[in-house]
Amino acid sequence: MHEGIQQGALPISTSAGLRRLSEEHGVHARCTLKELAQERRLGERGLVKRRSRPERHTPLPEKTILSGTGVETRVRHGMKPDNRCAAVNMKKAAPALVAAACALIGTHAMSDADKSPPPAGPKPFLSPSHRRIVFVGDSITDGNTYPQLIRQALVAAGYAAPICINAGVGGDTAEGMSARLETTAIAYQPTLVSISAGINDILHGVPATNYEAHIRMMADRLKALNIPVLLLTPSILGPQHAQADTNLAQYVEAIHRVAGTYGCQVAQVNRLMKEARAAGRQILENDSVHPNFEGQRLIARAVLDALGYVDVPVPEKISVEMYPGVITNWMFRRLPEKTVPLDPESVKAVRPDESWTAYVLPETDPQEIPWLEIERQTGFALSLDKKVPGPGSKNFQGYAILKEKAPRKVFFNTGAELQTVWLNGERIFKFSAPPWPGFHAGGNRVPAELIKGDNVVIIETGPTFFLSVTENHDW
């Protein structure tokens, strides 16, 4: 789905670019591009009314953005909707997000309390040598909203799309992210790592010194590998967590100290969200923890600014499509209570009959919860509990056949509540917690080899799952 950056995709970030835009499309500019970019940023924060568009003598080419919706409270594996962050054991934190090696030019060491408009930032650097971005984070990242908005924004503005790899894990902390840095970030050979951590830490009372130490560990490791790092200041918290929200200022200062040491760029998420809140905008979900869709748009704005794309607007809606290689045709059955998991012998006897239910992806019934509707369109199975009849547990067996003209090496990409994957009688994946790999698609990317002819895929799963087969692990 995600193709790499192409040669020749130059940003329109100079007066020369503005003149070229005028010459090609007949636009009479009434102000400089710098002024337009600054007003766009302020307008997206809801602080000023935007300047009217330049006169057009010939219409600018329009870009179509498909319908999409915001992000609501995400129910994580084994957690209640209103207690996602508090469910984490600090000593056994869910696997953490990729971390920081800072080779980016320039350092933002300013205090978050500084309310002056942020600088224009560096020249955009998402060139062919910076095309694979890993987004490390917690549930705010796991929902795959702001990473998708960033990619969509660049494409809509005429830039080639970077490969965006989600490494968000709901409930994770800076310590957890540091522990899993090698497997969930460095393993993908990223050319840029974005790190967003802090909300779970602050809700668990983690001292700023501890938080900073783990951010610093990630930055140091990535610096040693010459991998550029973008550090996001933490988002904000609502009235239910007023003291924790105040204490986040210490984390913001820690981010700037680490950035100053390692030369990291900083995305001013905390500042933008505070400004939006002061302007009366609703940017958090009802749980006072997770950003809603407008909050996610602010995160995307902060990241684009930090990367130098101050003139690129953030989409107002998300455009989604099916992930590559999703296995679409299944047969399912609900399992009785206390069913023994499959083993190499029992899996041989699994054969669908008339009692099994045919299941085709993508599901056709729209989801009421916005973030689930986005996942539905990308190929997640979300309704097994409703669509597969019969008494029993909330566990299911699925059966699919992949027909191949020749052998080929592939990756099986898992997500949501998938428990096991069997390929031609061999178990190639088994979920074991901790660590929890996150809800997002591709939490695990398992190498395997398909044979010529029919390949039998059998899975054991909870009510939701994702499974795709791709030849590349960085899709």
C-alpha positions as CSV (number, residue, x, y, z in Angstrom):
1,M,0.0,0.0,0.0
2,H,2.8,2.3,0.9
3,E,5.2,3.1,-1.9
4,G,8.5,4.7,-1.4
5,I,9.4,8.4,-1.9
6,Q,10.0,9.1,-5.6
7,Q,12.8,11.1,-7.1
8,G,11.9,14.7,-8.1
9,A,9.1,15.2,-5.5
10,L,10.2,18.7,-4.5
11,P,8.4,20.7,-1.8
12,I,6.8,24.0,-2.6
13,S,8.4,25.8,0.4
14,T,10.1,28.8,-1.2
15,S,9.1,32.0,-3.0
16,A,10.3,30.4,-6.2
17,G,7.9,27.5,-5.6
18,L,5.1,30.1,-5.2
19,R,6.0,31.8,-8.4
20,R,5.9,28.4,-10.2
21,L,2.5,27.7,-8.7
22,S,1.4,31.1,-10.0
23,E,2.8,30.6,-13.5
24,E,1.3,27.0,-13.8
25,H,-2.1,27.7,-12.4
26,G,-2.8,31.4,-12.9
27,V,-2.8,32.1,-9.1
28,H,-2.2,35.7,-8.1
29,A,-0.5,35.6,-4.7
30,R,-1.5,38.4,-2.3
31,C,0.9,37.3,0.4
32,T,4.1,35.3,0.8
33,L,4.0,31.5,1.2
34,K,5.5,32.0,4.6
35,E,2.6,34.1,5.7
36,L,0.1,31.6,4.2
37,A,1.8,28.7,6.0
38,Q,1.8,30.6,9.3
39,E,-1.9,31.4,9.0
40,R,-2.7,27.8,8.1
41,R,-1.1,26.6,11.2
42,L,-3.0,29.1,13.3
43,G,-6.2,28.4,11.5
44,E,-5.9,24.7,12.2
45,R,-5.5,25.5,15.9
46,G,-8.7,27.5,15.7
47,L,-6.9,30.8,16.8
48,V,-7.4,33.0,13.7
49,K,-9.6,33.2,10.7
50,R,-7.8,32.1,7.6
51,R,-6.9,34.6,4.9
52,S,-9.2,34.2,1.8
53,R,-7.8,32.1,-1.0
54,P,-5.8,33.8,-3.8
55,E,-7.8,34.7,-6.9
56,R,-7.8,31.9,-9.4
57,H,-7.9,32.6,-13.2
58,T,-7.8,28.9,-13.9
59,P,-9.0,26.3,-11.4
60,L,-6.4,24.5,-9.4
61,P,-6.5,20.7,-9.8
62,E,-8.7,19.2,-7.1
63,K,-7.7,16.2,-5.0
64,T,-10.3,13.7,-4.0
65,I,-10.4,12.7,-0.3
66,L,-12.6,9.8,0.5
67,S,-15.0,9.9,3.5
68,G,-13.7,9.0,6.9
69,T,-14.3,9.7,10.5
70,G,-12.7,10.5,13.8
71,V,-11.3,8.4,16.5
72,E,-13.4,7.3,19.5
73,T,-12.5,5.4,22.6
74,R,-10.5,2.3,21.6
75,V,-11.1,-0.9,23.5
76,R,-7.8,-2.6,23.9
77,H,-7.1,-6.3,24.5
78,G,-8.3,-7.2,28.0
79,M,-9.1,-3.6,28.9
80,K,-12.3,-1.6,29.5
81,P,-12.9,1.5,27.4
82,D,-12.4,3.8,30.3
83,N,-9.4,2.2,31.8
84,R,-6.9,1.5,29.0
85,C,-3.9,3.3,30.4
86,A,-4.4,2.4,34.0
87,A,-4.4,-1.3,33.1
88,V,-0.7,-1.4,32.6
89,N,1.8,-2.9,35.1
90,M,4.8,-0.7,35.0
91,K,7.2,-3.6,35.7
92,K,5.6,-5.6,32.8
93,A,4.7,-2.7,30.5
94,A,3.3,-3.7,27.1
95,P,6.1,-3.9,24.5
96,A,7.2,-0.4,23.8
97,L,7.6,1.8,20.9
98,V,10.6,2.4,18.8
99,A,12.9,5.0,19.9
100,A,15.3,7.7,19.2
101,A,18.5,8.1,17.3
102,C,18.9,11.7,16.4
103,A,20.6,12.6,13.2
104,L,18.2,15.3,12.1
105,I,19.6,18.8,11.5
106,G,18.6,21.4,14.0
107,T,17.4,21.3,17.6
108,H,14.2,22.7,19.1
109,A,15.2,23.4,22.7
110,M,12.5,25.9,23.5
111,S,10.3,25.7,26.5
112,D,6.7,24.5,25.9
113,A,5.5,27.4,27.9
114,D,6.7,29.7,25.1
115,K,3.5,30.7,23.3
116,S,5.2,32.4,20.3
117,P,4.5,30.7,16.9
118,P,6.9,27.9,16.2
119,P,9.6,28.4,13.6
120,A,9.1,27.4,10.0
121,G,11.3,24.4,10.7
122,P,13.9,22.7,8.5
123,K,13.6,22.1,4.8
124,P,11.4,19.0,4.2
125,F,13.7,16.0,4.1
126,L,11.4,13.1,3.2
127,S,13.6,12.3,0.2
128,P,14.4,8.8,-1.2
129,S,16.9,8.4,1.6
130,H,14.2,9.2,4.3
131,R,11.2,7.1,3.1
132,R,10.6,4.5,5.8
133,I,9.1,6.0,9.0
134,V,8.4,4.0,12.1
135,F,5.9,5.5,14.5
136,V,6.6,4.4,18.1
137,G,4.0,5.1,20.7
138,D,1.1,4.0,22.9
139,S,-2.7,3.7,22.1
140,I,-2.6,7.2,20.7
141,T,-0.4,5.9,18.0
142,D,-1.8,2.3,17.9
143,G,-5.1,3.7,16.5
144,N,-3.1,4.6,13.3
145,T,-4.9,7.9,12.9
146,Y,-2.2,10.6,12.9
147,P,0.4,8.4,11.0
148,Q,-2.3,7.9,8.3
149,L,-3.1,11.6,8.3
150,I,0.5,12.5,7.8
151,R,0.9,10.2,4.9
152,Q,-2.4,11.3,3.4
153,A,-1.5,14.9,3.8
154,L,1.8,14.5,1.9
155,V,0.2,12.6,-0.9
156,A,-2.7,15.1,-1.3
157,A,-0.1,17.9,-1.4
158,G,1.7,16.2,-4.3
159,Y,4.5,14.5,-2.5
160,A,5.4,10.8,-2.9
161,A,4.1,8.6,-0.1
162,P,6.5,7.4,2.6
163,I,6.3,3.9,4.0
164,C,4.6,4.3,7.4
165,I,5.0,1.5,9.9
166,N,2.9,1.6,13.0
167,A,4.7,0.5,16.2
168,G,2.1,1.8,18.6
169,V,1.1,-0.4,21.6
170,G,-1.9,0.5,23.7
171,G,-0.9,1.1,27.3
172,D,2.8,1.3,26.7
173,T,5.3,3.5,28.5
174,A,8.7,4.9,27.6
175,E,10.3,2.0,29.5
176,G,8.3,-0.5,27.5
177,M,9.1,1.2,24.2
178,S,12.8,1.2,25.1
179,A,12.6,-2.6,25.8
180,R,11.1,-3.4,22.4
181,L,13.0,-0.9,20.3
182,E,15.1,-3.5,18.5
183,T,12.2,-5.7,17.4
184,T,9.5,-3.2,16.7
185,A,11.5,-0.4,15.2
186,I,15.2,-1.1,14.3
187,A,14.2,-4.4,12.7
188,Y,12.5,-2.4,9.9
189,Q,15.7,-0.5,9.1
190,P,13.9,2.8,9.4
191,T,15.2,6.0,7.9
192,L,13.2,8.0,10.5
193,V,11.8,7.1,13.9
194,S,9.0,9.1,15.5
195,I,8.6,8.6,19.3
196,S,5.4,9.5,21.2
197,A,5.4,8.6,24.9
198,G,4.3,10.0,28.2
199,I,0.6,9.7,28.9
200,N,0.7,6.2,30.4
201,D,3.9,7.2,32.3
202,I,2.3,10.2,33.9
203,L,-0.9,8.4,34.8
204,H,1.2,5.8,36.7
205,G,3.2,8.5,38.5
206,V,6.5,7.7,36.8
207,P,9.1,10.3,37.8
208,A,10.3,12.6,35.1
209,T,13.9,11.4,35.7
210,N,12.8,7.8,34.9
211,Y,10.8,8.9,31.9
212,E,13.8,11.0,30.6
213,A,16.2,8.1,31.1
214,H,14.2,5.8,28.8
215,I,13.7,8.4,26.2
216,R,17.4,9.1,26.3
217,M,18.2,5.3,26.0
218,M,16.2,5.1,22.8
219,A,17.8,8.3,21.4
220,D,21.3,7.0,22.2
221,R,20.7,3.6,20.6
222,L,19.3,5.2,17.4
223,K,22.0,7.8,17.3
224,A,24.6,5.0,17.3
225,L,22.8,3.6,14.3
226,N,22.7,7.0,12.6
227,I,18.9,6.8,12.5
228,P,17.2,10.2,12.6
229,V,14.6,10.7,15.4
230,L,11.6,12.9,15.9
231,L,10.4,13.3,19.5
232,L,6.8,14.3,20.2
233,T,6.0,16.1,23.3
234,P,3.2,14.4,25.2
235,S,-0.4,15.3,24.5
236,I,-2.7,16.8,27.2
237,L,-5.1,15.3,29.7
238,G,-8.6,16.4,30.6
239,P,-10.2,17.6,33.9
240,Q,-10.3,14.1,35.3
241,H,-6.5,14.1,35.4
242,A,-5.8,17.8,36.2
243,Q,-2.7,17.2,38.4
244,A,-1.2,14.7,36.0
245,D,-1.8,17.2,33.2
246,T,0.1,19.9,35.1
247,N,2.9,17.4,35.8
248,L,3.3,16.8,32.1
249,A,5.4,20.0,31.9
250,Q,8.3,18.1,33.4
251,Y,8.1,15.5,30.7
252,V,8.0,18.3,28.0
253,E,11.2,19.7,29.5
254,A,12.7,16.2,29.5
255,I,12.0,15.8,25.8
256,H,13.7,19.1,25.0
257,R,16.8,18.1,27.0
258,V,17.1,14.9,25.2
259,A,16.6,16.6,21.8
260,G,19.3,19.1,22.7
261,T,21.7,16.4,23.6
262,Y,21.2,14.3,20.5
263,G,20.1,16.8,17.9
264,C,16.5,15.5,17.5
265,Q,13.7,17.4,16.0
266,V,10.7,18.1,18.3
267,A,7.0,18.0,17.4
268,Q,5.3,20.5,19.7
269,V,2.2,18.4,20.3
270,N,1.7,19.6,23.9
271,R,1.9,23.3,22.9
272,L,-0.6,23.0,20.0
273,M,-3.1,21.1,22.1
274,K,-2.9,23.6,25.0
275,E,-3.5,26.4,22.6
276,A,-6.5,24.6,21.1
277,R,-7.9,23.9,24.5
278,A,-7.5,27.6,25.5
279,A,-9.4,28.5,22.3
280,G,-12.3,26.3,23.4
281,R,-11.8,23.4,21.1
282,Q,-12.8,19.9,22.1
283,I,-9.8,17.7,21.3
284,L,-10.1,14.8,23.8
285,E,-12.5,11.9,24.0
286,N,-14.8,11.6,26.9
287,D,-12.2,9.6,28.9
288,S,-10.1,12.8,29.2
289,V,-7.1,10.8,27.9
290,H,-7.2,10.0,24.3
291,P,-7.3,12.6,21.5
292,N,-10.4,12.7,19.4
293,F,-10.1,13.1,15.6
294,E,-9.4,16.9,16.0
295,G,-6.8,16.1,18.6
296,Q,-5.2,13.6,16.2
297,R,-5.2,16.2,13.5
298,L,-3.2,18.5,15.8
299,I,-0.7,15.8,16.4
300,A,-0.3,15.4,12.6
301,R,0.1,19.2,12.3
302,A,2.9,19.2,14.9
303,V,4.7,16.4,13.1
304,L,4.4,18.0,9.7
305,D,5.7,21.3,11.1
306,A,8.7,19.6,12.7
307,L,9.5,17.8,9.5
308,G,9.4,21.1,7.6
309,Y,6.1,20.7,5.8
310,V,4.5,23.8,7.3
311,D,2.7,24.6,4.0
312,V,1.0,21.2,3.9
313,P,-2.6,21.2,5.3
314,V,-3.8,18.4,7.5
315,P,-6.8,16.5,5.9
316,E,-10.2,17.1,7.4
317,K,-11.2,13.5,6.8
318,I,-9.3,10.2,6.6
319,S,-9.0,8.4,3.3
320,V,-8.7,4.6,3.8
321,E,-8.3,1.6,1.6
322,M,-7.9,-2.2,2.0
323,Y,-4.4,-3.1,3.2
324,P,-2.4,-5.2,0.7
325,G,-2.7,-9.0,0.8
326,V,-5.7,-9.3,3.1
327,I,-7.1,-12.8,3.1
328,T,-10.7,-12.1,2.2
329,N,-12.6,-15.5,2.0
330,W,-13.0,-17.5,5.1
331,M,-15.1,-20.2,6.8
332,F,-15.6,-19.9,10.6
333,R,-17.0,-21.8,13.5
334,R,-17.5,-20.7,17.1
335,L,-15.7,-22.9,19.6
336,P,-17.3,-24.4,22.7
337,E,-16.2,-23.3,26.2
338,K,-12.9,-24.7,27.4
339,T,-11.9,-25.9,24.0
340,V,-8.3,-27.3,23.9
341,P,-6.1,-25.3,21.5
342,L,-5.0,-26.9,18.3
343,D,-1.8,-29.0,18.1
344,P,0.0,-30.6,15.2
345,E,-2.3,-33.6,15.3
346,S,-5.7,-32.0,15.9
347,V,-5.1,-29.4,13.3
348,K,-5.1,-32.1,10.6
349,A,-8.8,-32.9,11.4
350,V,-10.0,-29.4,10.9
351,R,-12.3,-29.4,7.9
352,P,-15.2,-27.0,7.3
353,D,-18.7,-28.5,6.9
354,E,-22.2,-27.2,6.6
355,S,-22.1,-26.0,10.2
356,W,-19.4,-23.4,9.4
357,T,-20.2,-19.9,8.4
358,A,-18.8,-18.2,5.3
359,Y,-17.1,-14.9,6.0
360,V,-16.0,-12.4,3.4
361,L,-13.8,-9.3,4.0
362,P,-14.2,-6.4,4.1
363,E,-17.3,-6.6,6.2
364,T,-20.2,-4.9,4.6
365,D,-22.0,-3.5,7.7
366,P,-20.7,-0.1,8.7
367,Q,-19.4,0.2,12.3
368,E,-21.0,2.8,14.6
369,I,-17.7,3.7,16.3
370,P,-15.6,5.8,13.9
371,W,-12.2,4.2,14.5
372,L,-13.8,0.7,14.0
373,E,-15.3,1.9,10.7
374,I,-11.8,2.8,9.6
375,E,-10.5,-0.6,10.6
376,R,-13.4,-2.3,8.8
377,Q,-12.5,-0.7,5.6
378,T,-8.8,-1.6,5.8
379,G,-9.7,-5.3,6.2
380,F,-10.2,-6.1,9.9
381,A,-12.7,-8.7,10.9
382,L,-14.7,-7.1,13.7
383,S,-18.0,-8.9,13.9
384,L,-17.3,-12.6,14.4
385,D,-19.2,-12.6,17.7
386,K,-22.3,-11.3,15.8
387,K,-22.0,-13.1,12.5
388,V,-21.0,-16.6,13.5
389,P,-23.9,-18.3,15.2
390,G,-24.1,-20.8,18.0
391,P,-23.6,-21.0,21.8
392,G,-20.1,-21.2,23.2
393,S,-17.1,-19.0,23.9
394,K,-15.9,-15.9,22.2
395,N,-13.2,-17.9,20.5
396,F,-13.3,-19.0,16.8
397,Q,-11.6,-21.2,14.3
398,G,-11.1,-19.9,10.7
399,Y,-10.2,-21.8,7.6
400,A,-9.0,-20.4,4.2
401,I,-7.2,-21.6,1.2
402,L,-4.6,-19.7,-0.7
403,K,-3.9,-20.9,-4.3
404,E,-0.4,-20.3,-5.6
405,K,1.0,-20.9,-9.1
406,A,4.5,-21.2,-7.7
407,P,6.3,-21.3,-4.4
408,R,7.0,-17.9,-2.9
409,K,8.4,-16.4,0.3
410,V,5.9,-14.2,2.2
411,F,5.1,-12.5,5.5
412,F,1.9,-13.2,7.4
413,N,0.9,-9.9,9.1
414,T,-1.3,-10.2,12.2
415,G,-3.4,-7.8,14.2
416,A,-6.2,-7.4,16.9
417,E,-7.0,-10.6,18.8
418,L,-5.5,-13.2,16.5
419,Q,-4.1,-16.1,18.6
420,T,-2.5,-18.6,16.3
421,V,-1.9,-19.1,12.6
422,W,-1.4,-22.5,11.0
423,L,0.0,-22.9,7.5
424,N,-0.3,-26.4,5.9
425,G,-0.4,-28.1,9.2
426,E,2.5,-26.1,10.8
427,R,2.0,-23.5,13.4
428,I,3.8,-20.3,12.3
429,F,2.4,-17.9,14.8
430,K,1.3,-18.0,18.4
431,F,0.4,-14.9,20.5
432,S,1.9,-14.9,23.9
433,A,1.6,-12.0,26.3
434,P,3.4,-10.0,27.4
435,P,4.3,-8.4,25.2
436,W,1.1,-7.2,23.6
437,P,2.0,-6.2,20.0
438,G,-0.9,-3.7,19.7
439,F,-4.2,-3.7,17.9
440,H,-2.9,-2.3,14.6
441,A,-2.4,-4.3,11.4
442,G,1.1,-5.8,11.2
443,G,1.8,-6.0,14.9
444,N,3.6,-9.3,14.1
445,R,5.1,-9.9,10.6
446,V,5.9,-13.6,10.4
447,P,8.1,-15.0,7.5
448,A,6.7,-18.1,5.8
449,E,6.8,-19.9,2.5
450,L,3.8,-20.8,0.4
451,I,3.8,-23.9,-1.8
452,K,2.6,-24.4,-5.3
453,G,-1.1,-25.3,-5.3
454,D,-3.4,-25.1,-2.3
455,N,-2.2,-23.6,0.9
456,V,-4.4,-24.3,3.9
457,V,-4.5,-21.5,6.5
458,I,-6.2,-22.2,9.9
459,I,-6.5,-19.6,12.6
460,E,-7.6,-19.4,16.2
461,T,-8.9,-16.0,17.2
462,G,-11.0,-13.8,19.4
463,P,-14.0,-11.8,18.0
464,T,-11.6,-9.5,16.0
465,F,-8.6,-10.2,13.9
466,F,-6.4,-9.0,11.0
467,L,-4.4,-11.2,8.7
468,S,-2.7,-10.4,5.4
469,V,0.0,-12.0,3.3
470,T,2.6,-9.8,1.6
471,E,6.0,-10.4,0.0
472,N,7.5,-7.4,1.8
473,H,7.5,-6.8,5.5
474,D,7.5,-3.0,5.2
475,W,4.2,-2.3,3.4
